[in-house]
Amino acid sequence: MKHVLTLTGCCLAFLLRTAAQDFSKEASLSLFTGLINYQGDLNPNSFTFAHSHFSVGLSLRKPINRWFTARVGIQAGKIEAADRYNRDYLKPRNLSFYNSITEANLGLELNIPAHQFAPYLLGGIAVFRSNPWAYDNNGNKTFLQPLSTEGQGLPEYPGQKSYGFYHLALMFGGGLRVAVSDNVQVGIEFTQRKSFTDYIDDVSTHFVDRDALLRAKGAKAVEMSYRGDEVPGGVQSYPVHGEQRGTPSEMDWYYFTGITMTVKLSAIGKMFRSTDRIHGSYSIRCPRRIQ
């Protein structure tokens, strides 16, 4: 996550420096704060905000014309789900996961003309980092990707490829802004991410042979792959090879909902120049363009 934050932070800093020189007075910064949640094998329900978590984001916006606005940004938050919160037929499986999602995104807003409000639709792409974990029987945080819980990378299962940490997603949604002054807008926004991975939650296909997993990855992999024996009423024996563990035909989703505050860069520049006058030699003017 540190590498993703560093990379996206550097990209955003460069764009801000470029904006200071090349963008018109209509360019703006938008701060997002709200909730993040996910839909997948451990939460089949669509658009539920139970067990959601706090999320934040920052984007740079630049109008292209009356109808379209380009934007680039970063967003982050933690997601979780567990079978104990799930539908009855999934509870005996007793799987769970957590994941800290950090993404960089590039999008295009379609502005819908209105008199008092500024509704818009949003589409774009995102690159995000995903590294799911869960807590074992002793309460220890255990990352799941190295355990190959579905036989990923094992020679017995050549079709089960290991999944990486970085993935692509389609971004779409919309929002509504209301001007509170000439330079500031507040609003609400809801956006979804259709990912191209089914392993945000480390659950996708089927159970593999217990003994093969034990030999290759050890007892911890077996423990985290099936946890029905940890709950009353759960099946104590490990599932047979090939028994369904997830739904590989359906990729995982995650989504953000929250409020936004958008401020024009020209207003931020005026504030910085006012600070220069107040503090004399102390300068926080926008840096010069990097050659």
FENQUI-V235368 format. One record per helix or strand. SS is the DSSP state (H for helix, E for strand). FROM is the first residue (numbers start at 1). LEN is the number of residues. If there is no record, write none. Layout:
SS,FROM,LEN
SS,FROM,LEN
This chain:
H,2,21
E,28,13
E,43,1
E,53,11
E,68,15
H,83,3
H,88,4
E,96,16
E,117,13
E,133,3
E,141,3
H,145,3
E,166,14
E,184,12
E,206,1
H,210,8
H,219,7
H,228,3
E,244,1
E,253,12
H,265,15
